[in-house]
Amino acid sequence: MHLNDPTPHDGSWFMDREWCRLTTGNEPWEGPNGILLSASSIKGIPALITAPWALHTEWRGEALDAVKEALEQQERALVVMDLPLDTHCNWPDPWVVQENHTRILNWHSNESGLKHWPKHRLKQVKKAIARGIVVEPSHNVKEMVELHQMARHRKSIASDKEGLKKLLKHVFESPHQSSLIARDGDGNAIANAVILHNQGRSIYAFGGQIRSSDSALATVCLLHRAMEIAAEIGQTSFDFGGSRDSGVDRFYSEFGAQKVGKKRAILCRAPQRWWLRLLRPDLMA
């Protein structure tokens, strides 16, 4: 177990072959630039997708057209691929390119991201400490999954609990992560955060909380400790992961995190395209 000695990944967590295997049970598809996509299915349609729970894809090189050509040659009827951050993509019909964003806080190598925090958020950390809230490392998979699932259920978002257990067990065996849990004064787990450390950038990849009067303070404390760790291991940016929830996005922006665009490219062949428009209209808009 690696509770106290995190290091940056020498590549990318989101191009992890074992991550793809564990979450789908299949060998991933490998394309140009070292890109990996999971072989899976969506609503019964055979698909190549960004690995479950990965926030985007990351590959080496600039050969975007080569990736497009390689994907169009695949037999699977559906492709759902989150592109690397800030990638320009205008692939024509029948491709659908959707736009979203994450929020990233950058800082210089001789400082910490905490320098950019507003005073009221720093005061909340002190208030949390006064209430007895503590943040500590944890690799208790059951506890971490339960907190994550609570957050998903509140938002009516489907989530594969057993798949997440397998993935987190794999993640926790690596030194390239920090798994943190916030406890109240009685030792009860009230919020968690799993931070993945890629080269130069730490990512708030998983998180959840129990709704209570302390949950907001606990989340701020988790982010505070996560950025401390990121600076300690030489990182110079922190990725909040982004959110389609305007309130959560506004919350992330308060810490000085700037919008960074991310795109999703979707290809679905006929006749499956008509079926998908009925069952997953979010993928065809």
N, C-alpha and C positions, 0 to 999 in steps of 0.2 A: 504494500500500500504506500502511496505517495501523498501523505497528508501535508507535509510542510516544505517540500522541496520542488515546487513547480518550475518547469522550464518551457520555453517556446517550442512548439512543434517544428520539426525541420521541413515540413511541407504544409499540408492543410488538413485539418480535421474533416473538412467537407469533401475531400478526395480520399477518404479512408476506405480501403477495400473491405475491411472487416465490418465497418459500419453498414455498408451496403448489404453484405451477406446476412448479418444478424437481423436486420429489419425487414428483409424480404424472403430470406431462405434461398436466394438465388445468387449465382455469380453475376457480378456487375458487367455492364457493357463498357468497353474502353474505346475511346475515340481519339481523334487528333489532339495534340497538346496534353495528353495524359488525362483527359477528362474521363470521369467515371459517372455512369448513370445506373440506377437500380433497375433491374428487370422485374416488373411487377404487373399489376392490372388495376384499372380504375373502372368500376361498375361493369366488370366482366370483360373490359376491352384490354387486350395485351398492350403493355405500355413500357416505355423507358422514361424514368422520372428522376428528378433530383432526389437523392436519398432522403427517406423519411426523417423528419426533425432537422435536416440540414437547412440553413437559412438561405443559402445560395450555392453556386458551384464556384470552384476556383481551379484554374488550370494555367499552365505555363504557355506563353506564346501569344501571338496575335491572330492566328489563323481562324477567324470566325467563320469565314466562308467555307473553309474546309470542314468545320464542324457541321455546318448546315448541310453540306453535300453528303457527308457521311450518314447523318441522321435520316435524310430523305431516302437513302438506299436501304434502310432497315426494313424488315418485314413487319415489325410491330406496327399496329394501326395508330398508336397514339404516342406522342412525345410531349412531356411537360418538363421543361428545363429552366431552372432559375439561373440566369447568367451571372458572371462575375460582376462585382460592384462597379458602378459607373461605366458600364459597357454601352456603347452606341450600337443599336440594332434596329434596322428598318426592313426586316425580311418581309417580302410581299405575300399576299394571299396565295395559298391557303394557310399560311402561318398567321397566328394571332400573337401580337406582342403586347403584353400588359405592363404597365408602369406602376411602381411602388417606390418606397424609399426606406432606408434605415436611418439611424442617427449615430454619428460617430464624433467623439470628442478627441481632438488631437492635442498633443503638448510636446515641448522640446525635451530632448534627452536628459537635460540637467534639471528637470522639474517633474512635478506630478500633475495629473489631471485635476486633482483636488484644488489646485490654484484657481481654477475656473469656476468653482462651485459658488452659488449665491450664499450670502450670509445666513439666510433663514434655513437653508438645508443643513449647513454646518451646525447651526443651533439645535436642529432636530437630532443630530447625532448625540450631542451632549445631553439632550433631554431623554433620549432612549437609554443612555448609560445610567442616568439618574434613576430611571424606572427599573433598572436591573436587567435590561435586555443585553444579551451577550451574543456575539457572532463567533462561531467556532467551526473548524473543519469537520466534515462528516462524510463517511462513505456507507452510511446506512441506506441501502437501496430502497427498502420498503418505506422508510420514513420520507425519503426524497420523492419517491413516486407518488405517494399519497398527497403530498402538498401540491405537486404538479397537477394531479388529476382534479383536485378541488378547484383550481383556477380554471381548468378546461370546462368542467361541468357548470360552473357559474355562468360561463359564456356560451353554453350549449354547443361546445366544439367537441366533435368525436375524437377519441384518442385510444390508441392500442396500448393498454396497460401492460400486457405481458411483453409486447415488443419493446416498450420503453424500459422495462426491467432489464432485459437482455442488453440493451444499448448502454444503459448507465453502468451496469456491471463492467462492460468493456471499457467505457470511458474512465471509470475509477481505477482501473489497473494501470493507467498511463500517468506519467509525471507531467504531461502537458495540459493540465487542468487544475482548477481549484474548486472543490465542492464545499459550499458554505451553508451553514444553517443558523438561523437566529432563534434564540430561546428566550422566553420571558423569565421573570424572577423566580418562578417555580420550576424552571427547567423544561417547560413544555415547548415543543417545536412549533413556531408560528409562521415562519417563512424560510425559503431557501433560494439559493442561486447556484447554478453550475456554470463556471466560467471556463471557456476553452481558450487556450493560449496558442494562437498562430504566430508566425513570424512578424514581430513588430506590433501586433494588434491582439488584444484580448476581447473576447466576445461573450456577452451575456446570453447564453444559449438556452438555458432552461430555468424556470423559476415558478414558484407558487406560494400561496399564503393562505392562512386561515383568517377569515374576516373577523376583526376585533378592533378594539380601540388602540391596540399597539401595532397592528399590521403595517400601517403606513410608515411608522417610525422604524420598524424592523426592516422594511425594504430599503429605506434610505441608508440604514446601517450596513446592510449587505453590499450595496453599491459602493459605499465608502471603503469598506475593507477590500472589495474586489479591485478598486483602483489603486489602493495602497500596494496590493500584491503585484499588480501590473507594472507599476513604477519600480518596485523592488527587483523585478526580474528583467528590467531594461526595456519594457514595452513603451511605445510612444503614442498609442491610441487605444480607445475603448469603444467597442461597437455595442450599442444598446439592443441591437436586434430588430428594432423598428416595430411598429404596430399600426394596424388599420384603425384602431380605436383612437379617435382624435384626442380624447382626454389623456390616454397613456402617452401618445406622441408629444403632446404639450408638456407633460411631466418630464419626459426625457430632454426636451429642448431647454428646460430650466437649468440643466447642468452644463450648458454651453455646447451641447452636442448639435452638430450641423447636419442638415439633410444630405444624404448621399443616395443617388438614384440607383435602383436595381430593377431589372427587367426580367420578365418571364416569357419565354418563347414556347408556343403551343402549336403542335401540328396534329391534326386528326383527319384521317382519310375517310372518304365516303365508302360505304354507307354509315359507318360507325359515327360519323360527325353528327348526323341527324339524331341518333340515339343519345349522344352525349349532350346535345343542346337541351334535351328534355330533362336528363338526370343530373347534369352538372353544368347548368348555364353559366356559373361563375368562371368556368374554364373557356368559354367560347365568347365572352363579351369583350 
